[in-house]
């Protein structure tokens, strides 16, 4: 289940974000969380399985689309399709909107689309 980020989940969200490649300093992670907390267009969701948060996905909303900014899965749960599941859940949350990617997330989005097309 995707759960919208709340301030109470800040440490969990920062921990999941730290699994992403790139800048991992506490300061950078705090700035990123601040972006999600203060800009209405930026929305952060945590994936909850049973009682644990195991994944995170962040988007920047546009008029007719949304851009996948961040996607992270706890290393203990990788290679289980969790990332693809989160992308699918986003599509269900925002029907009719196109999912775009950043330089970092575009290849993953394409992989998800290819998997979908193969299932048709």
MDTraj code that builds the backbone (N, CA, C; nanometers):
import mdtraj as md
import numpy as np

residues = "UNK UNK UNK UNK UNK UNK UNK UNK UNK UNK UNK UNK UNK UNK UNK UNK UNK UNK UNK UNK UNK UNK UNK UNK UNK UNK UNK UNK UNK UNK UNK UNK UNK UNK UNK UNK UNK UNK UNK UNK UNK UNK UNK UNK UNK UNK UNK UNK UNK UNK UNK UNK UNK UNK UNK UNK UNK UNK UNK UNK UNK UNK UNK UNK UNK UNK UNK UNK UNK UNK UNK UNK UNK UNK UNK UNK UNK UNK UNK UNK UNK UNK UNK UNK UNK UNK UNK UNK UNK UNK UNK UNK UNK UNK UNK UNK UNK UNK UNK UNK UNK UNK UNK UNK UNK UNK UNK UNK UNK UNK UNK UNK UNK UNK UNK UNK UNK UNK UNK UNK".split()
xyz = np.array([
    [0.0843, -0.1169, 0.0000],
    [0.0000, 0.0000, 0.0000],
    [0.0900, 0.1247, 0.0000],
    [0.0621, 0.2176, -0.0916],
    [0.1352, 0.3447, -0.0941],
    [0.0734, 0.4395, 0.0074],
    [0.1575, 0.4957, 0.0923],
    [0.1125, 0.5872, 0.1960],
    [0.1788, 0.7222, 0.1732],
    [0.1011, 0.8281, 0.1727],
    [0.1563, 0.9617, 0.1523],
    [0.2496, 0.9958, 0.2691],
    [0.3634, 1.0549, 0.2371],
    [0.4637, 1.0917, 0.3368],
    [0.4047, 1.1873, 0.4403],
    [0.4411, 1.1640, 0.5656],
    [0.4087, 1.2542, 0.6769],
    [0.5380, 1.2829, 0.7514],
    [0.5424, 1.3963, 0.8172],
    [0.6610, 1.4383, 0.8931],
    [0.7047, 1.3287, 0.9925],
    [0.6094, 1.2551, 1.0465],
    [0.6407, 1.1489, 1.1433],
    [0.7269, 1.0387, 1.0808],
    [0.7250, 1.0293, 0.9479],
    [0.8029, 0.9269, 0.8777],
    [0.9328, 0.9814, 0.8207],
    [0.9759, 1.0974, 0.8663],
    [1.0938, 1.1624, 0.8092],
    [1.2186, 1.0746, 0.8117],
    [1.2478, 1.0137, 0.9259],
    [1.3702, 0.9320, 0.9363],
    [1.3633, 0.8096, 0.8456],
    [1.2463, 0.7489, 0.8352],
    [1.2299, 0.6333, 0.7468],
    [1.2529, 0.6767, 0.6025],
    [1.1905, 0.7895, 0.5653],
    [1.2047, 0.8404, 0.4278],
    [1.3507, 0.8739, 0.3976],
    [1.4192, 0.9380, 0.4899],
    [1.5600, 0.9720, 0.4686],
    [1.6442, 0.8448, 0.4547],
    [1.6135, 0.7452, 0.5343],
    [1.6858, 0.6186, 0.5257],
    [1.6674, 0.5532, 0.3899],
    [1.5437, 0.5507, 0.3416],
    [1.5173, 0.4914, 0.2095],
    [1.5825, 0.5735, 0.0988],
    [1.5776, 0.7054, 0.1090],
    [1.6425, 0.7904, 0.0087],
    [1.7934, 0.7680, 0.0061],
    [1.8507, 0.7362, 0.1216],
    [1.9964, 0.7173, 0.1282],
    [2.0420, 0.5938, 0.0506],
    [1.9485, 0.5033, 0.0175],
    [1.9842, 0.3855, -0.0620],
    [2.0018, 0.4189, -0.2090],
    [1.9559, 0.5371, -0.2491],
    [1.9684, 0.5753, -0.3897],
    [2.1123, 0.6150, -0.4199],
    [2.1548, 0.5914, -0.5443],
    [2.2896, 0.6364, -0.5820],
    [2.2962, 0.7888, -0.5786],
    [2.4129, 0.8410, -0.5590],
    [2.4279, 0.9870, -0.5593],
    [2.4585, 1.0407, -0.4217],
    [2.4248, 1.1655, -0.4032],
    [2.4567, 1.2376, -0.2791],
    [2.3820, 1.1785, -0.1600],
    [2.4562, 1.1405, -0.0586],
    [2.3946, 1.0762, 0.0568],
    [2.4211, 1.1498, 0.1879],
    [2.4737, 1.2707, 0.1812],
    [2.5002, 1.3414, 0.3062],
    [2.3673, 1.3745, 0.3733],
    [2.3699, 1.3802, 0.5048],
    [2.2495, 1.4116, 0.5812],
    [2.1922, 1.5458, 0.5360],
    [2.2789, 1.6417, 0.5110],
    [2.2338, 1.7747, 0.4688],
    [2.1551, 1.7664, 0.3374],
    [2.2069, 1.6927, 0.2401],
    [2.1385, 1.6781, 0.1109],
    [2.0047, 1.6058, 0.1275],
    [2.0028, 1.5033, 0.2104],
    [1.8790, 1.4289, 0.2337],
    [1.7752, 1.5186, 0.3019],
    [1.8194, 1.6002, 0.3975],
    [1.7277, 1.6926, 0.4654],
    [1.6721, 1.7955, 0.3673],
    [1.7570, 1.8448, 0.2763],
    [1.7113, 1.9416, 0.1759],
    [1.6067, 1.8779, 0.0844],
    [1.6278, 1.7523, 0.0495],
    [1.5345, 1.6819, -0.0362],
    [1.3997, 1.6622, 0.0342],
    [1.4039, 1.6201, 0.1568],
    [1.2810, 1.6030, 0.2353],
    [1.2093, 1.7378, 0.2470],
    [1.2855, 1.8440, 0.2693],
    [1.2289, 1.9790, 0.2783],
    [1.1540, 2.0146, 0.1493],
    [1.2114, 1.9779, 0.0354],
    [1.1479, 2.0030, -0.0947],
    [1.0101, 1.9369, -0.0993],
    [1.0034, 1.8107, -0.0562],
    [0.8768, 1.7380, -0.0568],
    [0.7770, 1.7964, 0.0442],
    [0.8269, 1.8489, 0.1543],
    [0.7376, 1.9029, 0.2571],
    [0.6826, 2.0407, 0.2212],
    [0.7562, 2.1181, 0.1426],
    [0.7169, 2.2574, 0.1200],
    [0.6586, 2.2865, -0.0180],
    [0.6860, 2.2032, -0.1164],
    [0.6376, 2.2274, -0.2525],
    [0.5209, 2.1326, -0.2818],
    [0.4024, 2.1879, -0.3015],
    [0.2826, 2.1064, -0.3233],
    [0.2925, 2.0176, -0.4473],
    [0.3738, 2.0574, -0.5441],
    [0.3872, 1.9769, -0.6662],
    [0.4703, 1.8507, -0.6418],
    [0.5530, 1.8522, -0.5395],
    [0.6387, 1.7373, -0.5078],
    [0.5661, 1.6498, -0.4055],
    [0.5436, 1.5240, -0.4413],
    [0.4719, 1.4315, -0.3534],
    [0.5562, 1.3069, -0.3298],
    [0.5633, 1.2689, -0.2042],
    [0.6446, 1.1544, -0.1633],
    [0.5531, 1.0481, -0.1038],
    [0.5756, 0.9236, -0.1449],
    [0.4958, 0.8112, -0.0965],
    [0.5878, 0.7019, -0.0461],
    [0.5437, 0.6340, 0.0595],
    [0.6171, 0.5202, 0.1142],
    [0.5359, 0.3943, 0.0864],
    [0.6042, 0.2861, 0.0531],
    [0.5363, 0.1591, 0.0304],
    [0.5423, 0.0790, 0.1595],
    [0.4243, 0.0425, 0.2084],
    [0.4153, -0.0328, 0.3330],
    [0.3731, -0.1758, 0.3023],
    [0.4517, -0.2698, 0.3511],
    [0.4196, -0.4129, 0.3409],
    [0.4149, -0.4660, 0.4838],
    [0.3021, -0.5224, 0.5188],
    [0.2789, -0.5660, 0.6558],
    [0.3032, -0.4461, 0.7476],
    [0.4008, -0.4508, 0.8364],
    [0.4223, -0.3375, 0.9274],
    [0.5448, -0.2543, 0.8937],
    [0.6088, -0.2830, 0.7819],
    [0.7332, -0.2135, 0.7477],
    [0.7189, -0.1286, 0.6226],
    [0.7902, -0.0163, 0.6224],
    [0.8037, 0.0641, 0.5020],
    [0.9257, 0.0103, 0.4284],
    [0.9065, -0.0381, 0.3062],
    [1.0173, -0.1023, 0.2351],
    [1.0574, -0.0301, 0.1073],
    [0.9798, 0.0707, 0.0695],
    [1.0112, 0.1434, -0.0524],
    [0.9616, 0.2859, -0.0457],
    [1.0110, 0.3645, -0.1386],
    [0.9768, 0.5064, -0.1429],
    [0.9729, 0.5502, -0.2887],
    [0.8776, 0.6353, -0.3206],
    [0.8689, 0.6897, -0.4560],
    [0.8269, 0.8359, -0.4443],
    [0.8974, 0.9211, -0.5183],
    [0.8683, 1.0642, -0.5157],
    [0.8431, 1.1157, -0.6558],
    [0.7410, 1.1992, -0.6689],
    [0.7051, 1.2534, -0.7996],
    [0.6897, 1.4049, -0.7927],
    [0.7086, 1.4668, -0.9078],
    [0.6791, 1.6081, -0.9238],
    [0.5605, 1.6152, -1.0190],
    [0.4504, 1.6717, -0.9704],
    [0.3265, 1.6747, -1.0474],
    [0.3290, 1.7873, -1.1503],
    [0.2808, 1.7545, -1.2692],
    [0.2608, 1.8523, -1.3742],
    [0.1122, 1.8619, -1.4043],
    [0.0774, 1.9375, -1.5062],
    [-0.0632, 1.9540, -1.5445],
    [-0.1231, 1.8217, -1.5940],
    [-0.0573, 1.7593, -1.6916],
    [-0.1085, 1.6365, -1.7528],
    [-0.0165, 1.5169, -1.7304],
    [0.0844, 1.5357, -1.6475],
    [0.1814, 1.4294, -1.6269],
    [0.2422, 1.4423, -1.4876],
    [0.3299, 1.3505, -1.4579],
    [0.4097, 1.3581, -1.3354],
    [0.5468, 1.2998, -1.3677],
    [0.6472, 1.3529, -1.3005],
    [0.7847, 1.3083, -1.3234],
    [0.8318, 1.2277, -1.2034],
    [0.8746, 1.1064, -1.2307],
    [0.9288, 1.0195, -1.1262],
    [1.0672, 1.0730, -1.0890],
    [1.0770, 1.1335, -0.9725],
    [1.2021, 1.1942, -0.9269],
    [1.2891, 1.0960, -0.8488],
    [1.2268, 1.0189, -0.7625],
    [1.3012, 0.9290, -0.6738],
    [1.2281, 0.7963, -0.6604],
    [1.3045, 0.6897, -0.6572],
    [1.2504, 0.5571, -0.6351],
    [1.3574, 0.4779, -0.5608],
    [1.3195, 0.4219, -0.4480],
    [1.4166, 0.3493, -0.3676],
    [1.3488, 0.2309, -0.2994],
    [1.4206, 0.1206, -0.2935],
    [1.3709, 0.0004, -0.2276],
    [1.4764, -0.0450, -0.1274],
    [1.4313, -0.0834, -0.0095],
    [1.5205, -0.1385, 0.0916],
    [1.5983, -0.2539, 0.0279],
    [1.7314, -0.2549, 0.0412],
    [1.8122, -0.3600, -0.0231],
    [1.7674, -0.5026, 0.0095],
    [1.7089, -0.5241, 0.1258],
    [1.6621, -0.6584, 0.1631],
    [1.5472, -0.7063, 0.0755],
    [1.4812, -0.6132, 0.0055],
    [1.3640, -0.6484, -0.0747],
    [1.3865, -0.6274, -0.2241],
    [1.5096, -0.6040, -0.2647],
    [1.5369, -0.5794, -0.4065],
    [1.5224, -0.7067, -0.4881],
    [1.5039, -0.6897, -0.6171],
    [1.4852, -0.7993, -0.7139],
    [1.3569, -0.8779, -0.6890],
    [1.2596, -0.8130, -0.6237],
    [1.1306, -0.8778, -0.5989],
    [1.0183, -0.8062, -0.6742],
    [1.0531, -0.7098, -0.7595],
    [0.9503, -0.6379, -0.8350],
    [0.8854, -0.5236, -0.7582],
    [0.9450, -0.4834, -0.6461],
    [0.8870, -0.3781, -0.5615],
    [0.8853, -0.2437, -0.6357],
    [0.9937, -0.2101, -0.7037],
    [0.9998, -0.0835, -0.7773],
    [0.8924, -0.0771, -0.8841],
    [0.8778, -0.1851, -0.9599],
    [0.7747, -0.1899, -1.0639],
    [0.6362, -0.1801, -1.0018],
    [0.6184, -0.2439, -0.8876],
    [0.4897, -0.2383, -0.8173],
    [0.4564, -0.0942, -0.7793],
    [0.5562, -0.0196, -0.7324],
    [0.5322, 0.1201, -0.6942],
    [0.4958, 0.2048, -0.8158],
    [0.5630, 0.1810, -0.9288],
    [0.5312, 0.2563, -1.0513],
    [0.3879, 0.2263, -1.0942],
    [0.3480, 0.1004, -1.0835],
    [0.2113, 0.0597, -1.1189],
    [0.1089, 0.1270, -1.0261],
    [0.1401, 0.1316, -0.8978],
    [0.0501, 0.1952, -0.8009],
    [0.0380, 0.3456, -0.8278],
    [0.1473, 0.4083, -0.8715],
    [0.1409, 0.5500, -0.9085],
    [0.0466, 0.5699, -1.0269],
    [0.0565, 0.4813, -1.1246],
    [-0.0310, 0.4915, -1.2418],
    [-0.1771, 0.4803, -1.2000],
    [-0.2049, 0.3946, -1.1025],
    [-0.3420, 0.3799, -1.0528],
    [-0.3854, 0.5052, -0.9750],
    [-0.2904, 0.5674, -0.9046],
    [-0.3199, 0.6903, -0.8290],
    [-0.3483, 0.8083, -0.9210],
    [-0.2796, 0.8119, -1.0344],
    [-0.2903, 0.9247, -1.1272],
    [-0.3327, 0.8771, -1.2662],
    [-0.4533, 0.8194, -1.2787],
    [-0.4961, 0.7705, -1.4096],
    [-0.5093, 0.8871, -1.5077],
    [-0.4714, 0.8607, -1.6308],
    [-0.4819, 0.9653, -1.7322],
    [-0.3625, 1.0581, -1.7379],
    [-0.2711, 1.0467, -1.6413],
    [-0.1494, 1.1282, -1.6435],
    [-0.0329, 1.0426, -1.6913],
    [0.0525, 1.1027, -1.7699],
    [0.1691, 1.0309, -1.8212],
    [0.2826, 1.0350, -1.7194],
    [0.3506, 0.9220, -1.7037],
    [0.4658, 0.9134, -1.6143],
    [0.5921, 0.9451, -1.6935],
    [0.6607, 1.0505, -1.6540],
    [0.7865, 1.0896, -1.7170],
    [0.9014, 1.0549, -1.6235],
    [1.0212, 1.0546, -1.6777],
    [1.1377, 1.0238, -1.5959],
    [1.2407, 1.1343, -1.5999],
    [1.3318, 1.1278, -1.5070],
    [1.4482, 1.2163, -1.5059],
    [1.5621, 1.1377, -1.5706],
    [1.6766, 1.1989, -1.5786],
    [1.7934, 1.1292, -1.6320],
    [1.8183, 0.9996, -1.5535],
    [1.7948, 1.0055, -1.4221],
    [1.8198, 0.8899, -1.3356],
    [1.7087, 0.7860, -1.3393],
    [1.5828, 0.8282, -1.3626],
    [1.4711, 0.7334, -1.3512],
    [1.4142, 0.6868, -1.4852],
    [1.4505, 0.7519, -1.5945],
    [1.3923, 0.7200, -1.7255],
    [1.4115, 0.5736, -1.7657],
    [1.5307, 0.5195, -1.7487],
    [1.5547, 0.3813, -1.7921],
    [1.4688, 0.2826, -1.7123],
    [1.4462, 0.3111, -1.5849],
    [1.3626, 0.2224, -1.5042],
    [1.2171, 0.2290, -1.5512],
    [1.1693, 0.3487, -1.5817],
    [1.0325, 0.3636, -1.6317],
    [1.0160, 0.2859, -1.7618],
    [1.1148, 0.2957, -1.8508],
    [1.1084, 0.2228, -1.9777],
    [1.1038, 0.0723, -1.9532],
    [1.1817, 0.0253, -1.8568],
    [1.1826, -0.1173, -1.8229],
    [1.0436, -0.1604, -1.7739],
    [0.9795, -0.0764, -1.6944],
    [0.8443, -0.1062, -1.6445],
    [0.7448, -0.1116, -1.7593],
    [0.7555, -0.0195, -1.8534],
    [0.6652, -0.0167, -1.9692],
    [0.6842, -0.1407, -2.0553],
    [0.8081, -0.1827, -2.0739],
    [0.8370, -0.3029, -2.1552],
    [0.7760, -0.4266, -2.0886],
    [0.7868, -0.4341, -1.9571],
    [0.7296, -0.5469, -1.8829],
    [0.5790, -0.5492, -1.9010],
    [0.5159, -0.4306, -1.8933],
    [0.3703, -0.4204, -1.9110],
    [0.3299, -0.4676, -2.0496],
    [0.4027, -0.4187, -2.1518],
    [0.3694, -0.4539, -2.2895],
    [0.3856, -0.6030, -2.3126],
    [0.4846, -0.6616, -2.2497],
    [0.5061, -0.8060, -2.2628],
    [0.3957, -0.8863, -2.1992],
    [0.3284, -0.8279, -2.0982],
    [0.2208, -0.8978, -2.0283],
    [0.0890, -0.8910, -2.1052],
    [0.0780, -0.7978, -2.2002],
    [-0.0475, -0.7823, -2.2772],
    [-0.0696, -0.8949, -2.3739],
])
top = md.Topology()
chain = top.add_chain()
for i, resn in enumerate(residues, 1):
    res = top.add_residue(resn, chain, resSeq=i)
    for name in ("N", "CA", "C"):
        top.add_atom(name, md.element.get_by_symbol(name[0]), res)
traj = md.Trajectory(xyz[None], top)
